[in-house]
Amino acid sequence: MRAQDCVQTSKCIVFHSTDFEVHRNWLAITHSLPVSRWYHENTSEWTLDYPPLFAWFEFGLSQVGRHFDSSMLQVENLNYASPATVLFQRLSVILTDVVFIYAVRECCRCVQQQKGSRDVLNRPSFVLAVLLLWNFGLLIVDHVHFQYNGFLFGFLLLSVAKHLQSRHLQGALLFSVLLNLKHIYLYVAPAYGVYLLRSYCFTQDNRDGSVRWSSFSLLRLLALGSIVTAVCALSFGPFIVMGQLPQVLSRLFPFKRGLCHAYWAPNVWALYNALDKVLAALGVRLRLVEEAELPRASMTGGLVQGFQHSVLPSISPSVTLVCTLLSILPAVASIWRRPRGARGFLRCLLLCALGSFMFGWHVHEKAVLIAILPLSLLAVENREDAGIFLLLTTTGHYSLFPLLFTAAELPIKVCLMLIFTIFSFAALRKLHSGRGALLRRAEVIYLLGLAVVAVACEVVFPLSPWRQKLPFLPLLATSVYCSVGVSYSFLRLYISLLRPDGKPKQQ
């Protein structure tokens, strides 16, 4: 899968991401075909693979889109990108971001405020609003690349805000809708399930913190169950009636796509793949194995496909599932044993998001935003969380650089990231001034190393003779280096959750 394509029009060359064509095709499918064919249509390689509620969302957009250019709604018009089509799809992202803007407003109402300060950088709500609304990663994947992540993250943040406001049923409803819009949010479903069962269905805690069934509310459990069941029935019901549920699920969970995405997300499997390549190279150099005997290197070919490791055992979907469950088990067990309110739930949500990102099957690099955006709420209130936020955000955002790979986009992505990163460091340092440094020396050195990687990948490599022989070396270097920072952030978050006193350090 290529990160971007270009289409020649009569006046200019229009660059757009593959996801632009994906969503144009989904507009065409939902507008031109009966519901019974939505999850069977395969004229394009970009078949409909989001849950049914998102398909209905595309159907609603298509009713407006036909007034811009009806030709974009023809299934056979592959890679169609007229100026009117580009305008409509860009406007659709911008207008649906109103959900995200409203969610940010609700989140800002939940953070603790500093009284008596006239400096806006001393106001957590202002800093939080900027960190969310001007988030570099979300900006490039939605408005430079192309997706509807702002719309979807709006539901996630609004759900979190409702839980922070103790409106648990509203939070559960919003998350149920979100799951039926995009199933990647299953990453954080365990945090929601355990938190709501422990802190909402058990109406009171004993002094020793133990759970007793005498405090269990069956009525509350039924209310939660009714909400989830109703939303799922509305979403999947028509396809169950038509006997198409297996077909829908096969589209939602395409395990044949391979362990890694088009390029490696910065997670454990990127490190595993890199180690496999190093061992294979050593084996050839030491004449322990013949190069012809090794599987063809396809892991960094820029395509979505399966592959076999050369030396290390190949990873199956079941292995990634077990690893993911083991990685999040301590987090969900902790909030069951020691409930610490909605912020304890938020910390568990972050660990579930990162655990799934670190060990999941066919993880998309953009999924790191599921942890980055909610972490903003904790970063403006706690110094240690602010340090983790700076490390994870800088590393995770840089890992998205390969999504924009043309020369014209280089100054855009560099400037946008520098602006956001400088503001994040300055604002959080001022917000937590007098409480010690936000980052340790080794962490600062690591982040400075990102600049070295950036210069090597974006400037030096394109001018080097290796460009033709090893075209995907920059992808490998970016993913592996960023994997270290994301893994380290994951461990720091776990330490803050599992600390004996149950509270992250302020000093």
Secondary structure, 3 states (H helix, E strand, C coil): CCCEEEEECCCCEEEEEHHHHHHHHHHHHHHHCCHHHCCCCCCCCCCCCCCHHHHHHHHHHHHHHCCCCHHHHCCCCCCCCCHHHHHHHHHHHHHHCHHHHHHHHHHHCCCCCCCCCCCHHHCHHHHHHHHHHCCHHHHHHHHHHHCCHHHHHHHHHHHHHHHHCCCHHHHHHHHHHHHCCCHHHHHHHHHHHHHHHHHHHECCCCCCCCCCHHHECHHHHHHHHHHHHHHHHHHHHHHHHCCCHHHHHHHHCCHHHCCECCCCCCCHHHHHHHHHHHHHHHHHHCCCCCHHHCCCCCCCCCCCCCCCCCCCCCCCHHHHHHHHHHHHHHHHHHHHHCCCHHHHHHHHHHHHHHHHHHHCCCECHHHHHHHHHHHHHHHCCCHHHHHHHHHHHHHHHHCCHHHCCCHHHHHHHHHHHHHHHHHHHHHHHHHCCCCCCCCCHHHHHHHHHHHHHHHHHHHHHHHCCHHHHCCCHHHHHHHHHHHHHHHHHHHHHHHHHHCCCCCCCCC
